Amino acid sequence: MSFANDLREWLETDGLGGFASGTVSGIRTRRYHALLLHATHPPTGRMVLINGFEAWVATPSGNWALSSHHYAPDVVHPDGAGRIESFEADPWPRWTFRLEDGTKISQELWIARGSPLVVVSWKLLRPERPPLWRAARATSPVTVGDSLQHKAGVRLSVRPLLSGRDYHALHKANPAFQFEPQREGEALVWHPYPGVPGIRLLSNGVYTHDPQWYRNVLYVEERARGLDHVEDLASPGHVQWDLAQGEAIWILSPAGERAETALQGSASAIATRLRDGERRRRRQFPSRLHRAADDYLVRRGGGQTIVAGYPWFTDWGRDTFISLRGLCLATGRLDEARAILLEWAALVSHGMLPNRFPDHGEVLEFNSVDASLWYVIAVYAWFETMRSCGRPVSPRDQATFQQAIHAILTGYAQGTRFGIRCDADGLLAAGVPGVQLTWMDAKAGDWVVTPRIGKPVEIQALWINALWVGSGFLARWGELFERARETFRARFWNEAGGCLYDVVDVDHQPGKTDASFRPNQLFAVVGYPVALIEGDRARRILDAVEARLWTPMGLRSLAPGEPGYTPHYRGGVRERDGAYHQGTVWPWLIGPFIEAWVRVRGRTAAAKREARRRFLVPLLRYMEEIGFWHLCEIADGAPPHTPRGCPFQAWSVAEVLRLLLVVLQEERVALPRRPRRGRSFFSSDIRSSL
């Protein structure tokens, strides 16, 4: 297998919102591929400090590159990627290079969780010996000195490539860049620009100052997305090691108290300590998929949150509450789930939770009708998981969550931003021109691609389920639940299509319907926790969704043949936004699809095995072979369903975990009862406070 053109992407995260990422070939294809990408205000304020490096080896036979870069107009140089003999992602990225003279060198890269520290190491591998020699020496241990004696003089040189920019931006050569480092003990520290975190480099090599600009570095993924895609990188000098003397160590971090506290001692001693600790931490996870899930749980202030995806998303309300059930509840991380839910509980404003924390500034964005409703579903799921584990919930937590849910339902019932209000029929109306409120939220300039103003189907399913949850502590929500459920069943069924309408009362015009065939109707069948459509109608919906929307990468957002269907997600910003929810495949939707499919078939063991074989195994194969147990955000609607968008997406990974650990477990799970006032998971004294 050749790795020279292997553009599969790997990811290392620090638990603070920062990360390192790149491709197997080492060629950076995105502006976000970086060696040290630091979240200055976890998990936001991300800055690229070290983009990558240039590496080469000098042996008695000649000089050999270990790195490659893509330059404009279309040149790959040097040829280091062609020397990659193998790549392993477990427990962290590890490359093996074979030089033309037989020299073999390993390169490893990992991040110590909880600190913005990236460690890179290079090691001269023991040369291969003929079998007869190996047999003759079997009783005589081979020392490192013996095995590397003929490789004396193998010298490695590495140049850091720096920028010091916002992670969405690009960097250009300029006279203001500060190349000269400061000495801080054994470390070198660069301060490229005022207001940019210092860049700290600690190594066991020898630094030579030799400032250079690496100009016209090209990122092919940015070019394909119709964005600026060429930048210049600054290289202040290079570090050199004699690999015959031992492992070469490079420890990279932003200059600051958090990093410096962990950087006590020699580079070799620090790397050994960090490597051993990180290896132990990673071994504690039951599987690689559990470990991948851990990458999305990050710190925010004194609490925790969930990053929606790498490399460009931060924490989004909708994504957090959908992902929490798989990343935390399915994996038993109930304390983390509690911390996240409590962190968001204080942010309810007029019934709404923010959909996004911006990268800069403190203004929260409340442009989502469903984030608050998903929050109610997530809280209910957390309570149910705590109950099933026999873990008590404190009265204080009960009161906090009950008040947040009551505030959400009250705000929506009375009316809040963007025309969100409970209509006379009990259903939830939402939307104003120019604003995208549902998860189908693409917008290009003033163009809202799928406005879905009126009463969208999945919003009703979430609203009615939230009312059912609220009925556990206040009778008025139970009465509204009954009315809304009956109205929904009467108004959303489309007999001609054998499915549900996607939106009724379109543009707030009574009786106007949108019959576009989309996956949103699944949420009325799956039951979170109450299914609104059951029996023959539910089966007809599932059969139609399977036939028209299912692909090996997930579900299409719009069926082929529907007006506006777009088979490929590509082109510039406007073209891609126009395709985002118009046929593009979303892997996360495999969760509600399989859960609804199994529910309609009685949740039998046979149905679960069949669902796993038919629908989940293709995604698992992709995750193992392509994604290193991560899963992309989207894929093309047309075969071969090429992965697109964000390569590491939280809710995609979360829904696979939830399916494996909860939905497809073969023991019979009792359906939740549906009393008139809903399931009461609050204590009586909490309920009586209302």
C-alpha positions as MATLAB code, in Angstrom:
seq = 'MSFANDLREWLETDGLGGFASGTVSGIRTRRYHALLLHATHPPTGRMVLINGFEAWVATPSGNWALSSHHYAPDVVHPDGAGRIESFEADPWPRWTFRLEDGTKISQELWIARGSPLVVVSWKLLRPERPPLWRAARATSPVTVGDSLQHKAGVRLSVRPLLSGRDYHALHKANPAFQFEPQREGEALVWHPYPGVPGIRLLSNGVYTHDPQWYRNVLYVEERARGLDHVEDLASPGHVQWDLAQGEAIWILSPAGERAETALQGSASAIATRLRDGERRRRRQFPSRLHRAADDYLVRRGGGQTIVAGYPWFTDWGRDTFISLRGLCLATGRLDEARAILLEWAALVSHGMLPNRFPDHGEVLEFNSVDASLWYVIAVYAWFETMRSCGRPVSPRDQATFQQAIHAILTGYAQGTRFGIRCDADGLLAAGVPGVQLTWMDAKAGDWVVTPRIGKPVEIQALWINALWVGSGFLARWGELFERARETFRARFWNEAGGCLYDVVDVDHQPGKTDASFRPNQLFAVVGYPVALIEGDRARRILDAVEARLWTPMGLRSLAPGEPGYTPHYRGGVRERDGAYHQGTVWPWLIGPFIEAWVRVRGRTAAAKREARRRFLVPLLRYMEEIGFWHLCEIADGAPPHTPRGCPFQAWSVAEVLRLLLVVLQEERVALPRRPRRGRSFFSSDIRSSL';
ca = [
       0.000    0.000    0.000;
       1.287    3.472   -0.896;
       0.841    6.181    1.722;
       2.177    9.029   -0.434;
      -1.359   10.045   -1.467;
      -3.193    8.801    1.626;
      -5.413   11.722    2.645;
      -7.238    9.969    5.478;
      -7.322   12.363    8.424;
      -6.172   11.736   11.978;
      -7.048   13.743   15.102;
      -5.453   14.329   18.508;
      -7.341   16.508   21.024;
      -6.369   18.143   24.305;
      -9.755   18.239   26.085;
      -9.724   22.042   26.021;
     -10.905   22.629   22.465;
      -7.413   22.568   20.976;
      -6.101   19.804   18.763;
      -3.584   18.557   16.234;
      -4.721   17.066   12.941;
      -3.475   16.179    9.508;
      -3.393   13.471    6.876;
      -1.661   10.104    6.833;
       0.609   11.350    4.044;
       1.606   14.335    6.170;
       0.463   16.737    3.441;
      -1.805   19.375    4.961;
      -4.967   19.775    2.882;
      -6.931   22.149    5.148;
      -6.169   25.465    6.806;
      -7.168   23.670   10.014;
      -4.503   20.969    9.747;
      -1.982   21.955   12.363;
       0.540   20.622   14.822;
      -0.415   23.000   17.635;
      -3.901   24.529   17.430;
      -4.676   26.172   20.763;
      -8.015   27.225   22.305;
      -7.181   30.464   24.106;
     -10.588   30.545   25.864;
     -11.539   26.853   26.076;
     -13.115   25.644   23.941;
     -13.126   28.781   21.755;
     -10.665   31.447   20.664;
      -8.745   28.886   18.642;
      -5.438   29.905   17.074;
      -3.011   28.023   14.869;
       0.431   28.464   16.408;
       2.448   25.729   14.681;
       1.141   24.572   11.327;
       3.588   21.752   10.741;
       7.237   21.036   10.094;
       9.818   20.252    7.460;
      11.938   17.213    8.349;
      14.923   15.567    6.677;
      17.606   13.029    7.542;
      21.270   13.007    6.595;
      23.030    9.638    6.462;
      26.389    8.637    4.988;
      24.409    7.708    1.865;
      22.761   11.107    1.353;
      19.936   13.425    2.460;
      16.339   12.196    2.632;
      13.139   14.132    3.257;
      10.563   12.893    5.792;
       7.906   15.475    4.940;
       5.931   16.776    1.976;
       3.927   19.941    1.347;
       1.604   21.036   -1.434;
       2.590   24.335   -3.048;
       0.815   26.544   -5.581;
       0.141   26.167   -8.397;
       0.188   22.366   -7.924;
       3.543   21.025   -6.775;
       4.223   18.517   -3.981;
       7.699   18.955   -2.489;
       9.801   17.415   -1.090;
       9.199   13.685   -1.530;
       9.068   12.533    2.102;
       5.527   11.141    1.845;
       6.800    8.537   -0.605;
       9.054    7.084    2.120;
       6.214    6.221    4.473;
       6.287    2.450    4.905;
       3.450    2.144    7.426;
       1.004    4.157    9.496;
      -0.780    3.242   12.720;
      -3.416    5.295   14.508;
      -3.445    3.332   17.766;
      -2.802    4.471   20.437;
      -1.800    7.655   18.566;
      -0.458    8.497   15.105;
       2.759    6.649   14.317;
       4.592    6.639   10.995;
       7.459    4.404    9.890;
       9.758    5.761    7.186;
      12.128    3.607    5.139;
      14.966    5.439    3.418;
      16.569    4.257    0.206;
      19.678    3.065    2.063;
      17.587    0.833    4.340;
      17.467    3.206    7.315;
      14.118    3.036    9.154;
      12.804    5.822   11.369;
       9.616    5.987   13.412;
       7.723    9.202   14.070;
       5.073    9.483   16.790;
       2.739   12.306   17.745;
       0.415   12.578   20.712;
      -1.273   15.123   22.977;
      -1.324   14.834   26.742;
      -5.017   15.135   27.660;
      -5.885   18.162   29.768;
      -2.926   20.306   28.705;
      -2.151   22.051   25.418;
       0.990   19.953   24.948;
       1.935   18.211   21.708;
       4.802   15.730   21.762;
       6.539   14.570   18.593;
       9.306   11.975   18.689;
      11.584   10.338   16.141;
      13.504    7.137   16.710;
      16.033    5.186   14.672;
      14.670    1.682   14.389;
      16.815   -1.394   14.884;
      18.015   -2.644   11.492;
      16.709   -5.951   10.271;
      19.134   -8.868   10.627;
      19.355  -12.015    8.491;
      17.706  -15.053   10.113;
      21.070  -16.925   10.484;
      22.648  -13.974   12.259;
      19.605  -13.658   14.513;
      19.793  -17.345   15.406;
      23.508  -17.148   16.119;
      23.034  -14.200   18.437;
      19.932  -15.574   20.163;
      21.808  -16.203   23.419;
      23.593  -12.841   23.308;
      21.325   -9.829   23.978;
      21.556   -7.071   21.391;
      22.208   -3.677   22.909;
      21.055   -0.422   21.402;
      24.660    0.500   20.721;
      25.312   -2.774   18.880;
      22.141   -2.571   16.796;
      22.690    1.037   15.711;
      26.452    1.020   15.400;
      26.444    1.004   11.612;
      23.962    3.889   11.597;
      26.158    6.328   13.519;
      25.928    9.772   12.004;
      22.236    9.584   11.120;
      21.228   13.164   11.745;
      17.640   14.430   11.837;
      16.775   18.081   11.200;
      13.309   19.547   11.774;
      12.065   23.035   10.955;
       8.899   24.304   12.692;
       6.465   26.136   10.405;
       4.711   28.894   12.329;
       1.879   31.339   11.752;
       0.101   32.581   14.901;
      -3.315   33.180   13.318;
      -7.018   32.654   13.886;
      -7.810   29.109   12.814;
     -10.298   30.292   10.186;
      -7.797   32.713    8.623;
      -4.688   32.383    6.443;
      -1.221   33.817    6.989;
       0.920   35.866    4.620;
       4.604   36.783    4.692;
       5.144   40.158    6.337;
       7.933   42.132    8.025;
       6.149   42.200   11.404;
       6.696   38.520   12.206;
       9.136   38.121   15.092;
      11.583   35.346   14.201;
      13.984   35.765   17.114;
      13.298   33.347   20.010;
      13.753   33.973   23.696;
      15.557   31.477   25.886;
      13.622   30.242   28.913;
      15.787   27.613   30.525;
      16.076   24.755   28.042;
      13.100   25.980   26.011;
      12.792   28.386   23.113;
       9.834   30.783   23.032;
       8.648   32.782   20.043;
       6.234   35.720   20.244;
       5.252   36.097   16.573;
       2.792   38.961   17.022;
       1.443   41.123   19.860;
      -1.682   39.555   21.364;
      -0.828   36.082   20.076;
       0.131   33.387   22.614;
       3.815   32.641   22.744;
       5.014   29.426   21.107;
       7.183   27.257   23.302;
       9.482   24.541   21.981;
      11.417   22.204   24.253;
      13.690   19.573   22.741;
      16.765   17.458   23.395;
      18.343   18.653   20.139;
      20.462   21.610   19.057;
      18.754   24.696   17.631;
      20.229   26.721   14.766;
      18.665   30.091   13.989;
      18.047   30.485   10.258;
      14.861   32.487    9.462;
      13.031   31.582    6.245;
       9.560   31.988    4.722;
       7.813   28.975    3.221;
       5.614   30.642    0.628;
       2.527   29.570   -1.308;
       1.524   26.534    0.712;
      -1.674   25.251   -0.919;
      -4.618   23.510    0.794;
      -6.567   21.442   -1.714;
      -9.653   20.978    0.491;
     -10.017   24.735    0.875;
      -9.647   25.145   -2.875;
     -12.361   22.550   -3.459;
     -14.632   24.466   -1.059;
     -14.213   27.659   -3.070;
     -12.264   29.417   -0.317;
      -8.885   31.147   -0.098;
      -6.375   28.338   -0.047;
      -2.779   29.626   -0.178;
      -0.712   30.880    2.729;
       2.891   31.627    3.794;
       4.510   30.116    6.875;
       7.449   31.365    8.922;
      10.312   29.076    9.919;
      12.755   30.675   12.383;
      15.351   27.889   12.291;
      15.841   24.154   12.715;
      16.561   21.643   15.470;
      19.045   18.830   14.871;
      19.662   15.462   16.557;
      22.002   12.501   16.123;
      19.467    9.659   16.149;
      22.159    7.081   16.948;
      22.385    8.726   20.377;
      18.735    8.083   21.179;
      15.193    9.299   20.634;
      14.634   12.825   19.324;
      12.019   14.722   21.342;
      10.036   17.818   20.422;
       7.539   19.202   22.979;
       5.324   22.025   21.725;
       2.988   24.236   23.711;
       1.666   27.763   24.021;
       3.755   29.744   26.468;
       1.828   30.089   29.693;
       1.349   28.818   33.200;
      -0.756   25.770   32.259;
       1.864   24.402   29.892;
       4.907   25.384   31.934;
       3.636   23.555   35.013;
       3.815   20.273   33.081;
       7.209   21.069   31.541;
       9.476   20.389   34.476;
      12.638   18.413   33.762;
      14.475   17.369   30.633;
      12.688   16.884   27.343;
      13.334   13.126   27.416;
      12.053   12.753   30.990;
       8.959   14.854   30.271;
       8.168   12.896   27.100;
       8.534    9.573   28.911;
       6.239   10.723   31.719;
       3.623   12.091   29.334;
       3.783    9.044   27.055;
       3.361    6.568   29.907;
       0.512    8.536   31.475;
      -1.327    8.999   28.207;
      -0.922    5.343   27.260;
      -2.413    4.302   30.608;
      -5.304    6.729   30.165;
      -6.148    5.460   26.688;
      -6.001    1.818   27.767;
      -8.810    2.454   30.249;
     -11.364    2.881   27.458;
     -13.295   -0.276   26.514;
     -12.823    0.340   22.762;
     -11.403    2.690   20.156;
     -14.925    4.005   19.604;
     -15.194    4.968   23.289;
     -11.878    6.763   22.958;
     -13.049    8.617   19.857;
     -16.131    9.751   21.774;
     -13.902   11.178   24.486;
     -12.390   13.655   22.008;
     -15.636   15.656   21.923;
     -15.926   16.176   25.697;
     -14.099   19.383   26.552;
     -13.803   21.995   29.240;
     -15.810   25.218   29.264;
     -15.093   27.536   32.170;
     -15.419   25.495   35.345;
     -17.658   22.915   33.673;
     -17.836   20.783   30.577;
     -19.410   20.882   27.170;
     -19.388   18.971   23.877;
     -17.588   20.160   20.762;
     -19.896   19.615   17.796;
     -17.072   18.650   15.462;
     -13.462   19.090   14.441;
     -11.859   21.030   12.973;
     -14.176   24.057   12.724;
     -17.154   23.632   15.073;
     -17.265   24.649   18.716;
     -20.096   23.754   21.123;
     -23.619   24.069   19.703;
     -26.761   23.604   21.783;
     -28.623   21.291   19.429;
     -25.555   19.152   18.739;
     -24.656   18.959   22.429;
     -27.998   17.589   23.570;
     -28.321   15.113   20.706;
     -24.733   13.921   21.206;
     -24.897   13.701   24.992;
     -27.075   10.581   24.935;
     -24.452    8.598   23.013;
     -21.202   10.182   24.188;
     -22.123   10.244   27.883;
     -25.243    8.275   28.801;
     -24.550    5.210   26.649;
     -20.958    5.054   27.895;
     -21.823    5.497   31.580;
     -20.308    8.965   31.917;
     -23.217   10.234   33.954;
     -21.262   12.775   35.975;
     -20.014   14.440   32.799;
     -23.574   14.481   31.451;
     -24.807   16.104   34.654;
     -22.081   18.767   34.484;
     -22.945   19.596   30.878;
     -26.684   19.787   31.511;
     -26.195   21.965   34.585;
     -23.867   24.261   32.635;
     -26.638   24.902   30.097;
     -29.523   25.054   32.593;
     -28.657   28.602   33.605;
     -28.785   29.865   30.017;
     -32.546   29.580   29.377;
     -33.790   32.912   28.034;
     -37.491   33.393   27.243;
     -37.794   29.639   26.878;
     -34.825   29.319   24.522;
     -31.338   27.939   24.920;
     -28.533   29.347   22.785;
     -27.658   27.367   19.714;
     -24.067   28.522   19.543;
     -21.316   30.109   21.562;
     -19.407   32.382   19.183;
     -15.626   32.087   18.867;
     -15.201   35.658   20.046;
     -17.244   37.878   22.335;
     -20.008   37.071   24.760;
     -23.142   37.451   22.613;
     -25.043   34.166   22.536;
     -27.012   33.123   19.455;
     -30.585   31.949   20.100;
     -31.512   31.047   16.520;
     -32.825   27.528   17.169;
     -36.334   26.299   17.902;
     -35.261   22.740   18.733;
     -32.164   23.175   20.942;
     -34.334   23.787   24.012;
     -36.564   20.819   23.194;
     -33.582   18.522   22.716;
     -32.389   19.724   26.116;
     -35.610   18.478   27.721;
     -35.185   15.103   25.991;
     -31.561   14.899   27.186;
     -32.496   15.724   30.782;
     -35.210   13.067   30.727;
     -32.756   10.512   29.305;
     -30.238   11.377   32.032;
     -32.843   10.894   34.774;
     -33.903    7.564   33.289;
     -30.292    6.388   33.037;
     -29.590    7.424   36.630;
     -32.707    5.557   37.752;
     -31.785    2.408   35.850;
     -28.317    2.482   37.443;
     -29.784    2.899   40.913;
     -28.107    6.263   41.406;
     -30.067    8.933   43.308;
     -30.489   12.465   41.997;
     -30.058   15.217   44.560;
     -33.053   17.453   45.339;
     -30.976   20.417   44.258;
     -30.365   18.941   40.811;
     -34.006   17.945   40.517;
     -35.060   21.500   41.276;
     -32.560   22.990   38.802;
     -33.649   20.753   35.932;
     -37.340   21.056   36.713;
     -37.098   24.845   36.708;
     -35.212   24.842   33.399;
     -37.802   22.573   31.759;
     -40.680   24.611   33.141;
     -39.055   27.815   31.842;
     -38.656   26.275   28.373;
     -42.238   25.046   28.159;
     -43.646   28.286   29.561;
     -41.629   30.423   27.156;
     -42.738   28.377   24.164;
     -46.361   28.193   25.279;
     -46.607   31.950   25.796;
     -44.548   32.860   22.732;
     -40.926   33.899   22.313;
     -38.406   34.974   19.670;
     -38.817   34.361   15.930;
     -42.529   33.659   16.049;
     -42.147   30.564   18.245;
     -45.476   29.990   20.001;
     -47.992   27.352   20.925;
     -50.928   27.634   18.515;
     -54.568   27.100   19.454;
     -54.378   23.505   18.178;
     -51.606   22.690   20.664;
     -48.875   22.461   18.016;
     -45.777   24.636   17.990;
     -45.557   27.289   15.276;
     -42.165   28.812   14.505;
     -40.356   30.956   12.004;
     -39.950   34.377   10.492;
     -38.514   35.272    7.075;
     -34.723   35.350    6.879;
     -34.035   33.148    9.920;
     -33.226   29.442    9.974;
     -34.547   27.740   13.127;
     -34.557   23.969   12.575;
     -31.587   21.624   12.212;
     -31.902   22.156    8.449;
     -30.315   25.543    8.934;
     -28.259   26.341    5.823;
     -28.123   30.004    4.924;
     -26.069   31.732    2.229;
     -26.181   35.490    2.608;
     -29.869   36.362    2.796;
     -30.940   33.054    1.272;
     -32.404   30.604    3.800;
     -32.274   27.377    1.802;
     -34.871   25.405    3.796;
     -36.835   27.975    5.834;
     -39.529   25.468    6.947;
     -41.606   28.264    8.487;
     -44.815   26.998   10.076;
     -45.078   23.709   11.961;
     -42.187   21.377   11.024;
     -42.794   17.711   11.760;
     -39.775   16.948   13.977;
     -40.366   20.124   15.997;
     -43.848   18.861   16.835;
     -42.458   15.467   17.854;
     -39.929   17.112   20.167;
     -42.480   19.615   21.508;
     -45.061   16.949   22.283;
     -42.445   14.771   23.983;
     -41.236   17.749   26.003;
     -44.843   18.343   27.118;
     -45.046   14.680   28.149;
     -41.910   15.118   30.246;
     -43.290   18.312   31.784;
     -46.548   16.565   32.644;
     -44.591   14.708   35.295;
     -44.621   17.784   37.507;
     -47.510   19.973   36.276;
     -50.935   18.900   35.068;
     -51.296   21.727   32.539;
     -48.516   20.227   30.420;
     -50.293   16.871   30.420;
     -53.490   18.458   29.138;
     -51.604   20.301   26.396;
     -49.759   17.077   25.525;
     -53.032   15.226   24.892;
     -54.392   17.999   22.673;
     -51.200   18.387   20.664;
     -50.815   14.644   20.137;
     -54.306   14.231   18.762;
     -53.917   17.258   16.497;
     -50.622   15.948   15.204;
     -52.071   12.574   14.249;
     -54.965   14.209   12.466;
     -53.023   16.858   10.551;
     -49.658   15.353    9.586;
     -50.641   12.080    7.944;
     -50.279   12.221    4.145;
     -52.292    9.250    2.907;
     -51.372    9.785   -0.739;
     -47.674    9.562    0.068;
     -47.942    6.975    2.833;
     -45.868    9.252    5.042;
     -45.981   12.455    7.076;
     -45.934   16.002    5.770;
     -42.652   17.759    6.458;
     -44.366   21.041    7.408;
     -48.007   21.994    7.921;
     -49.378   25.546    8.002;
     -46.443   26.535    5.825;
     -45.495   30.199    6.210;
     -48.188   30.306    8.933;
     -50.910   29.843    6.322;
     -53.545   27.475    7.764;
     -53.906   24.276    5.753;
     -50.886   24.819    3.500;
     -48.606   21.761    3.522;
     -45.110   20.814    2.384;
     -45.008   17.175    1.269;
     -41.235   17.041    0.613;
     -39.981   13.571    1.501;
     -37.404   14.114    4.220;
     -36.099   12.129    7.208;
     -37.614   14.524    9.765;
     -40.756   12.402   10.020;
     -38.743    9.668   11.747;
     -38.853   11.586   15.014;
     -42.604   11.037   15.211;
     -42.034    7.278   14.981;
     -38.943    6.714   17.093;
     -40.381    7.886   20.419;
     -38.184   10.173   22.543;
     -39.773    8.645   24.569;
     -43.346    8.784   23.200;
     -44.024    7.600   19.647;
     -46.704    9.687   17.941;
     -47.222    7.334   14.996;
     -47.499    3.568   15.481;
     -48.758    0.421   13.771;
     -49.274    0.228   10.016;
     -48.606    3.911    9.423;
     -45.266    3.701   11.212;
     -44.229    0.685    9.134;
     -45.207    2.449    5.906;
     -43.073    5.421    6.881;
     -40.071    3.222    7.707;
     -40.369    1.249    4.479;
     -40.493    4.467    2.448;
     -37.553    6.012    4.322;
     -35.478    2.881    3.773;
     -36.311    2.789    0.073;
     -35.803    6.482   -0.674;
     -33.399    7.897    1.903;
     -31.132    5.191    3.292;
     -27.531    4.889    2.043;
     -24.523    3.028    3.503;
     -23.333    6.368    4.954;
     -26.630    7.384    6.592;
     -29.852    9.025    5.426;
     -30.364   11.543    2.657;
     -31.862   14.849    3.750;
     -34.184   14.860    0.721;
     -35.297   12.023   -1.530;
     -34.051   11.795   -5.128;
     -36.739   13.018   -7.499;
     -38.000   15.693   -5.112;
     -37.830   19.326   -6.298;
     -34.464   20.777   -5.329;
     -32.709   17.432   -4.828;
     -28.934   17.918   -5.161;
     -26.857   14.743   -5.454;
     -23.416   16.200   -4.682;
     -22.135   18.521   -1.975;
     -19.396   20.486   -3.704;
     -18.486   23.843   -5.218;
     -18.275   27.247   -3.560;
     -20.010   28.367   -0.387;
     -23.372   29.101   -2.019;
     -23.410   25.834   -3.961;
     -22.528   23.779   -0.909;
     -25.036   25.557    1.335;
     -27.668   24.965   -1.332;
     -26.970   21.217   -1.201;
     -26.516   20.894    2.579;
     -30.069   19.680    3.308;
     -31.244   19.008   -0.225;
     -30.169   15.392   -0.585;
     -26.836   15.409    1.219;
     -26.446   12.350    3.474;
     -26.252   12.787    7.261;
     -24.731    9.838    9.174;
     -26.230   10.902   12.525;
     -29.717   10.155   11.212;
     -28.878    6.455   11.243;
     -29.650    6.645   14.987;
     -33.329    7.601   14.822;
     -33.792    5.485   11.683;
     -32.524    2.238   13.214;
     -34.240    2.917   16.532;
     -37.565    3.519   14.769;
     -37.022    0.488   12.512;
     -36.402   -1.764   15.513;
     -39.249   -0.249   17.517;
     -41.780   -0.883   14.747;
     -40.659   -4.520   14.698;
     -41.223   -4.996   18.407;
     -37.610   -4.574   19.534;
     -36.975   -8.291   19.154;
     -33.475   -9.730   19.220;
     -33.875  -10.845   15.610;
     -34.875   -7.321   14.518;
     -31.865   -5.846   16.268;
     -29.459   -8.288   14.657;
     -30.987   -7.602   11.257;
     -30.791   -3.827   11.724;
     -27.160   -4.037   12.749;
     -26.238   -6.223    9.772;
     -28.133   -4.223    7.153;
     -27.784   -0.648    8.286;
     -24.998   -0.229   10.849;
     -22.191   -2.490    9.630;
     -21.438   -0.317    6.549;
     -20.852    2.685    8.810;
     -18.718    0.657   11.201;
     -16.546   -0.470    8.293;
     -16.068    3.146    7.233;
     -15.178    4.179   10.789;
     -12.595    1.431   11.130;
     -10.989    1.698    7.707;
     -11.272    5.408    6.892;
     -12.209    7.428    9.938;
      -9.980    5.881   12.633;
     -13.217    5.346   14.603;
     -14.513    8.824   13.910;
     -17.353    9.609   11.530;
     -17.844   12.508    9.156;
     -20.589   15.119    9.229;
     -22.098   14.510    5.777;
     -21.661   12.652    2.481;
     -22.855   12.998   -1.095;
     -26.425   11.854   -1.723;
     -25.371   10.068   -4.921;
     -23.084    7.001   -5.003;
     -20.330    6.462   -4.017;
     -21.499    8.758   -1.184;
     -18.137   10.521   -0.826;
     -17.579   11.870    2.713;
     -17.879   15.649    2.921;
     -18.041   18.467    5.436;
     -16.520   18.206    8.875;
     -14.446   14.979    9.053;
     -14.940   14.443   12.811;
     -18.553   14.995   13.926;
     -19.805   14.475   17.478;
     -23.399   13.459   16.834;
     -22.355   11.027   14.093;
     -20.077    9.182   16.535;
     -22.596    9.549   19.367;
     -25.477    7.946   17.500;
     -23.359    4.941   16.501;
     -22.367    4.471   20.136;
     -25.966    4.813   21.297;
     -27.080    2.221   18.774;
     -24.387   -0.261   19.764;
     -24.641    0.149   23.529;
     -28.344    0.869   24.039;
     -30.707    0.461   21.098;
     -29.311   -2.758   19.653;
     -28.609   -4.532   22.906;
     -30.547   -7.745   22.564;
     -32.174   -7.923   25.978;
     -35.799   -6.830   25.833;
     -36.309   -3.226   26.897;
     -39.724   -2.317   28.253;
     -41.480    0.513   26.448;
     -42.099    3.550   28.634;
     -45.586    3.842   29.997;
     -47.596    6.848   28.907;
     -49.790    7.980   31.801;
     -51.960   11.004   31.294;
     -49.539   13.188   33.196;
     -46.395   11.513   31.870;
     -43.604    9.805   33.749;
     -42.882   11.517   37.042;
     -39.152   11.563   37.621;
     -39.262   14.516   40.032;
     -39.915   14.002   43.705;
     -43.313   15.051   45.020;
     -41.950   18.004   46.968;
     -40.314   19.391   43.816;
     -43.537   18.999   41.838;
     -45.589   20.688   44.514;
     -43.391   23.785   44.338;
     -45.285   24.706   41.157;
];
